[in-house]
Amino acid sequence: MVNVLKKVKIGVIGLGGRGRGLLSTLLDMEDVEITAVCDLYEERLQLALELFDRAGRPKADVYADYKELLVREDVEGVIIATTWITHAEIAVAAMKAGKYAGIEVGGAASLEECWELVRTSEQTGVPCMLLENCCYGRDELAVFNMVKQGLLGELIHCACGYEHDLRDEVALGEQTKHNRYHNYLHRNGELYPIHGLGPVSKTLGINRGNRLVSLTSMASKARGIKHWAAEQFGENAPLAKMEFAQGDIVTTMIKCAGGETIQIIHDTTLPRPYSRAGRVQGTKGIWMEDNNSIHIEGRSPAHTWESFNSYREQYEHPIWKEYIRMGVRGGHDGIDYLVLRAFLESVTNRTQTPIDVYDTAVWMAITVLSEESIALGSAPVSIPDFTKGKWIKREVAPVGRYSLYTIEEEMFTL
């Protein structure tokens, strides 16, 4: 954004497609110095170094072992973009080394790794931030602003999800070294809850006056990848005969301490357009992402949808007002840039991150808990309180330009 930080020194661990995308965005920031990068595969390290050349930046030192990177004194924080099942392990090591940990999104494989993230952050005093870019989505922040101003009334229900046709990415994951392949092959649950759940949780005040209490999940049969593979490679191709555990549609329902409900949909192996299935509904109105619509009682025509466009303009979050003026940049419609700036600002100022370790732990935990619920015939499963009761009356939330608790309009040049 407009505010320029003092030079902050960052390491990047994991240089697959996502890691290199984030690296490219970081290399475009003049106040960021990438001092070291790490990946197990030599070809990915070389691709990363080419990005430094294109950006006209000094090349970083390269490592195959992340532990060697973490001992460097010139690394203040790390971006972790490895496979889902290694995120927590590396983040714990980073915090123990005194480095701010920025974790790419992905669900957990066990509750213990979530608890270890919390314990380590509490013991070391080092923050751990899940880099959920959708928390900084333009629509999501406008709706957050509307909720803060009471436009939708008391919130009752939210819906969200990850609806994205990834059949080719999953099916060809063995060849491309994409972590989704093995997860889909062996696991059945809400594998990617966070793009939707992150913004919804912030809107509902989760971990600050509210919390996620319990869930139940249900999975459909798995047919999408097999059908796609048969059409692409023939019915006798090995891939067309493989049995994937992951159901094509996974539906999860969550109950909150405040009485609200949340529905999450995971839908990535059938033909469909992209959507995060956003819905925020209260006693005075409802916002829906899929039809870009809103209805506010007493303001909208009775029983009629209005376009969300004019409301978004009126209730544009100051982050996006300034961002549009300066020029949107980076991947995923600019939200990669915003979430990285939120992380970097915290590293520079040595403050708590706007997505903290409690958010990180509970969002990641939804994956393993949904697997458990499905395995038990869609039985209800309790969601741990990673704050250990602190959610009831938390310390004052960190104030900053990228806050996801309050809107600090005075911090922006509007």
N, C-alpha and C positions, 0 to 999 in steps of 0.2 A: 504494500500500500504506500501511501505518501510518506509515512514515517520511515526514516532510514535508521537501521540499527547500527551499533558499532559492529565491526567485523566479527562474525561468529564462526567458529571452526567446527565443522560437521564431518562425520564419517557415514558412509553408506554401506550397509551390509545386505547383500542380495541384489544381483544385477540381471535378473531376468527381465522380461518385457516391462513389468510394473516398476521394478527398481530403476531401470534405465530411464523410464518416463519421468520419474520423480527427480532423478539426477539431472536430466535436461532442464527441468524447471528450476532447480537449485542453481545450476550454472548460469542462469539468466538473471540471478540476483547479485548485484554488485557488492552487497554487504555480507555475502556468505562465501566462506573459503572451504572447499572440499579438500581436506587434507589426506584422507585415506578412503579406499574402497575395498570391498571384499566379496569374493564369490568362490565357490568350489570349482567352477568350470573356467578354464583358461580362455576359452573363446568369448565368454561373457565379459571377462576382464578386459580383453582387447577391444570389444565393442564399446565398453564404457570409456576407455581411454580415447577412442576416436571422438567421443562427444566432447571431451576437453579440447581437442584440436579444433573442432568446428566452432566451439565457443570462444576460442582464442584465450583459453585459461591455462595456467600451469597445471601439468598433470599431477594427479594424486599418487601417493604410494599405494601399491596393490598388495593384497593378502589373500591367501586361501583359507586361513584360520582366523575367525573373528576374534578369538582371544588375544591374538597378537595385536590386532587393531585397537582393542579396548585398553591396552596398557599405555597407549600414547598420551602424552600430556597435552598435545595440541588437538585433542578431540574433546569438545564440550558436550556434544550430544550425538546420537546415532539415529539414522533412519533404518529401520529393519523391514526389509521387503523380501524375506525368504519364504519358504514354504510355511503353510499355516501351522503345522505341528512343531515348528522350531521357533515361532515368534516368542513364546513365553520364556523358553530356555535362554535365548539370547538377551531378551529384555532384562531378565533377572541378573545375568552376568554384567550387563551394562550398568544397571543401577548399583551393583556392588562395587563397580569400578568408578563410581561417581559420575557417570555420564547420563544425561537425560535420555530416556528411551522413547522413541517415536515408533510405534508398531503399525505396520500396514494392517488393513482389516482382514479378518478371518476368524472363524469360530475355534473354540477350544476343543481338545480331545479328552480332557479330564477336569474335574473340579479342583483337584489338587494344584494344577498349574495356575489356576485363577487365584487360589488362596496364596500361592507362593509369590505371585506378583504383588498382592496386597501386603503381605508380611514384609517383603523385601523393601518396598517403597516406604512403608511405615518405619522400618528399622534404620534405613539409610537416610531417609529424608529426601530422596531423589525421586522426582516425578516420573510417571509413566503415562504416556498419552497414546491412545488409539487414534490413528490418523484418519478419522472418519470424515472424508471430504464432504459428504452429503449434508452434514450439519451446517455447512456454509452455502448450501444451495440457495439460489435466489428466491424461489418460491417458498422453500422451507423457512427462510429467515423472515420473509414478508408475513407468512402465517404466524410465526412466533411473535412478531410485532403486534399483529392483530389480536392474538390471544392475550398478550400483556396489557393491551388497551381495553380488554373486555368485550371485544366485538362479537365473539362467539359464545359469550356467557360462560357458565360453569361447564368444564369439559366432561364428557360422558364416555366417548368411545373414539379410538383412533385405529386406523388401519395402515399397513405399510407392507413392504415386501421387496423382493428382487425378482423381477419378471424379465428375463433376458434370454434370448435364444442362443445358447452356448453349445449346441450339439457338436459342431466341428471342433471347438476348443477342447471339450471334454474328451471326445472320441479319439482325437489325435494327440492327446496329452502325453502318452508314452514316448512318442517320437520327439515332441517339442519340450519335454521335461516340465510339463505344466502340472502343478500339484493337484489340480482338481481331479485328474484322471483317477488316481489311486483312492482319493477320498470317496468319489462317486462309486467306485467299484466295490468298496468294502463297508461304507457307512450309509445309514438311512436316517436322515433327520433334517432339521433346519440348519443347513451347512453355512449359510451366508446371511445371517439375520441383520447385520449391523447397518447396512445402507439405509434401511427403513427405520429400524429401531432406534438408531442414534438420534435423529432429529425429533422423533416422537417422544423419546425419553426426556429430552431437554424441554420440550413443550409441556410435558406433564410434571416437570420438577422431580424426576426420579433421582434418588439419593440425596435430595434436599427437600424434605417435607413430604416425600412420597417414596414408595419403592415397589419393585416387582415382587409379587408374593408367590404365585404359583402358575403353572402352565399345563396345558395338555396339547399333544400334537397327534396328527393323523397323516399318513402317507398313502398316496395312490400306488397302483402298480407301476412298474418301470418298463416302458416300451419305447420311448422317444429315441434313444440313442441307437437301439437295435434296428429300428425302422430306418433311421437316417443312414446307418452304415450299410444296410442291405441295398438301399437305393444307390448309394455312392459306389460301393465296391462289389455288390452281388451278394446274394443270400448265403453263399457258401464261404464268404470271407470270414476269417477268424474273428474279426471285430463284430461282425453281424451275429455271431453265435455266443458272444460273451454275455453273461448275466450280471447286470449292474444292480447293486443293492439299493441305490438312491431312487426313491419314488419320484415320478415325474412332477407331481404336485404335492407339496408338504404344507399343511395348514396348521398353524400354531395359535392358540388362544391364551392370552396372559391376563391374569387378574392383578390389579394394583391395590395397594393399601388404601388409597383414597376412594376406591370403589369403581374406578374406571376400568374398561377392558381394552385390550389391544389385540388385533388380528394381524398375523404375519403370514405372508404367502411366499413360498420358494418355488419358482417355476422357470426352469432353465433348460429343459430338454425336450421341449415341444415348439413347433413354429408359432411365433408371436412377435409383435413389436415390443420395444423396450418400455418398461414402466417400473416405478417404485411404489405404485399402488397407494399413493398417499391419500389419507382421509382424516380430517379432524372435525369432530362433531360435538357441539355443546348445546346448551339450553336455548341459545339464541340463533344458532345457525350452523352451517356445514360447509366445509371446503373439500373439493374432490379434485385430485390431480388428473385422472384419466380423461375427464371431459373439460379440463381447465375451467371448472365452474365453481360457483359459490352461491349460497342462498342465505340471506340475513333476514330474519323475521322483522317485519315493520319497515324494511328498507327495500327488499327485493319484491317484485310482483308476487302475489300469492301463488304458491305451488309452482314456482317458475325458477329455473336456473338463470343466473347471470354469468357473463364472462368474467373470469378472474382478473383479466388484464388491467382494468381500471382500478380495481382494488389493490393490485400489486403496486401500481404506480403511486397510489395514495399512501400506502403503508409500506413502501420500500424501506428496508432496513438501511441504516446509515452506512453500514459496511458496503452495501451494493451501490448506494448513491455515489459514494466516493470511488468505488472500483470502476463503475461505468465511465465516470469522468476521466479517470487516469488511463483507462484502456484495459479491458479484460484480457487475460493472458493465461498460458499454461493449459494443461490437459483437462478433460472432462468439463468443458464449458467454463473453465476458470476456477473451479472449486479446488483443484489440486494446489494451486498457488495460494489460495486463502488458508487452507488447513496447514500448509507448510509455514506460512507467515505466523499463524497462531502459535505453532510449536516453537519457531525460532525466536519470537518475541519473549516467550517464557524462558527459553534457554539464556538469552541475553540478559534479561532482567533478574534471573534466578528466582522466578516466581512459580507458583503452581500453574499447571496447564489448564485450559478451559475444559478439556475432557480429562478427568483425573483417573487415578488407578482404580477407584471404585466403579466408575462408569465402564472402564476397560474390562474389568473382571466380570461384571454382571452381563454385559453385552456378549462377551465371548462365551460365557457359561450357557447361554441359551442353546447353543448347538448341542453340547453333550447332554443337557437336560431333555431336549426334544428327542434325541436318540433313545434315551431311557424311557420316555413316555410312550413312544411308538413301540418299543420292544415289549412294553407291558400292556399292550393292547389299548393304547391311548389313555392310560391312567393318568390322573393328576399327579404332578411332581412339584415339590416345594422348591422355590428359588432361594438360595442362600442370601442372607443379609451380609454382604461383604463389608458394610460399614460398622457392623456389630452394634447397631442401635443408634449410631451417630446421625443417621438420616432424619431422625425425629427433630433434632435441633443441631444443625451443623454450624461450624464456624462461618463467619462471613465469607461469601464467595469472592474469589479474586476479581478485582476490577481491572478491566483492560479493554482495548479496542475490540478484541475478538471474544469477549465474554459471551457465554451461552446461557447465562443466568439472568443478566440484566442487559439493558441497552444503554450504552454510554455515549449518547449523541454528542455531548460536549467535547469528546475526544476527536471528533472528525471535523475537517474543513469542508463544510457543505455549501 
